[in-house]
């Protein structure tokens, strides 16, 4: 079992959630920024390919095991968009407020507001690991017409959870980690790590 794991992300919200969920493993979890690793290119049209590219990039740069997350918001009315482009839906550079405003504007006139968050986690033990660990999670909900709540990040103020009837940004971090796409994927990843044979 490895003792240190690099998180291939500069997103502070994602880092916080991942560090919290992985704390029971007694693995030192460090962001790639601690090693001055730049963000990886994400040229692919699928979450899994982008997550794998980010994990390999961080592992190669640090010579350590690396965990990457690629996740996004998918809407039925937009045929799965913004999907892998969720962070840049309103353009570059990434900006949560602009993305949320753009989403509200894009959905004007759409009756179907069904949506889901998707998360793909990939862990590589080394940059050329032939058997990456892969876990995914899906969180169903719908998109509100106005933002609610002050917690979370990204589209959380607009994402209405089907089960609780609350916006993701209205949920406590503890509740969100139990039911979210990333929480689901991280629990599966924990199980995979705990049962590693090498």
N, C-alpha and C positions, 0 to 999 in steps of 0.2 A: 504494500500500500504506500502510495506517495504521501509526503508530508507537507508539500506546498503546491498550490494550484493558482495559476494565473487566470484572471478573468479578462477575456478579450473584449473589453468594452470601456468606453469613456463616459457612458451614461450613468450619472450618479444615482438615479432612481433604480435602474436595473442592478447596479452594484450593491446598493443597500439591500434590496430584496434577496439577491443571491447570497450575500454574506450571511444574512439572517438565517436563511433556510439551510445553509451548509454548516452552520456552527456546531451541530451535534457530532460531526465527523472528526473533530479535532485536527482538521487540516488547516494550515495557514493559507488564507485566501487573500491574494493581493491583486490589485488592478494592474493592467499592463502599463499604465502611465508611470508606475513606480520604476519601471525599467526604460522609460522614455521610448516605448514602442508606439509608433504612429498607428492611426486607424488603418485597418486593411481595406483594400478595394472590395466592393460588393457588387460585382458586375452581373450576377446571375438573376434569373427570373423566379427562382424558387428559394424558399426559406432555408431548406436543408443545405443547398450548395453554398449559400452565403455564410451560414453558420460554420460549415466545415472550413471554408476559406479563411474565416477569421480565427478559428481555433488553430489551424496549421500555421498561420502567420505569427500568432503570439507565441506558440511553442517553439518555432524556428528561431525567433528573435531572442527568447529567454532561455532556451534549452531546458524548459520545464513543462510538465503537463499543463494543458490549457483548456478552459471551458468557454465556449462562445454561445451566445444567444442570438437568434434572429427571430424577430416577432413583429407582428403588425395587426392592424385592424382590417377586416374584410367585410364588405357590405354586399348583400344580395343585389340591391338596386344598381350597384356599380360593377357588377360582374366580378366581384372579388377585390376590387380596388378599395383603398389604396395599397393594400397588401404589402409586398416587399418595399414599396416606396412610401410607407406610412410616415417615416421620419421626415421625408422631404415632399410631402403632399402639396405644400404651398410654395415649394421652391427651396433653393439653397441660399444661405445656410439654414439648418434645421431650426425651427422655432415652434414650440408647442402652441402658443397663442395664435399664431398665424395659421397653423395647421387646423386648429379647432374652428376658427372663423371660416376658413376655406371649406371645411366639411359642412358646416351649417348652410353656407351659401350654395354648395353643390347639390344638397338634398332638397332645396326649395322646389316644391312641385312633385316630389316623390312621396307616394303613400307608403311604400314598403321601406320601413326603417330597420329591418332585421339586420343584425350584425354579429360578428364574433371576433374575439381576439384569438390569435393563433401564436403559439410559441414552439420553436424548435431549439433544443439544446444539443450541442455536440461537444464531447470531451475527447481529446486526444492525449495519450500518455507521452507521445513524442510526435514531432512534426510529420513523420512518415508512418504513423500508426496505421496498420492495415485493417484494424477493427475498431473504429471510433465508437464510442458509446453515444447512442442517440435516444432522446426522449422528447415527446411532444405533449402539448396540452391545448385544449380548445375551451373557450369561455363564451357562452352564448348570451346574447342580450339584444338591445336595440339602441338607436341613437336618439337622444333627446333634442328638442328644438332650441333649448337654452342650457348653458352649463350650470352644474350644481356641485357644491362641495369644494373643499380646499385641500384635500389629500391627494396623494398619487402624483402622476405626471402623464405626459402625452395626452391621449384622448379621454382620460379618466373622467373629466367633468361632464363629458357628453355620453359616456357609455353607461346605459341603464342595465343593471344585472337582472336577469330573468327571475332568479330565485328570491332575492331580498327586496326587489322593487326599489333599490337605491342606486344612485349613480356610483360608479367605482370610486370617485373622489369623495364620496360621503362615507365610505367604509373605513374602518380602522385598518392599519397595516396588518394586524393579526388576522382579521377576517378576510382581507383581500388575499393574503398569502395562502389561506386555506382553500379558496374557491377559484382563484384566478388561473389563467392559462399558464403563467410562469410558475405559480405554486404547484399546479398539477404536474408540469414537466419536471420541476425540481424534485418532487417526491419520487417520481419514477427514476430520476437520475441518482438520487440517494440510494435507492434499492440496487441499482446497477453497480454503483461504486462499492457498496458494502459486500457485494458478491463477486468482486474481481478475484481472479486467480493469479494474476501477475501484475 
